[in-house]
Amino acid sequence: MKEVVCKKEDLSPGNIMSANVGPIPIVLCRTPDGEFYAYTNKCIHQGAPMSEGVLCGASAPTDTPGEYRYEKEGEILRCPWHGMEFDIKNEGRMLVDSNRKLGNFNVSFDGNDVVVSTKK
């Protein structure tokens, strides 16, 4: 199953939007570098609509106590209810447990159309 969900210019880099592939609600994400990703619009924790969340970054470990580093800006999808975070460039894997991930979809383009399809 595949569906044209929007035009490329409908979603600016660093933003997300809700859409549907047939009857399936999805969240479409566009990273700051312009790449598109699509995931199930339902958090695996307690079912929150991920399209109401935000793209952000994440803290990264350092070797120095009290030193903080922020990375992956615009590549982490944060759940709006409980703050669960998913790496959209790593198959939607949860940051705290990489064995758990959001359902993902294929994204392709037909001219200026963004086409999302279910994985086979």
Secondary structure, 3 states (H helix, E strand, C coil): CEEEEEEHHHCCCCEEEEEEECCEEEEEEECCCCCEEEEECCCCCCCCCHHHCEEEEEEECCCCCCCCEEEEEEEEEECCCCCCEEECCCCCEECCCCCCECCEEEEEEECCEEEEECCC
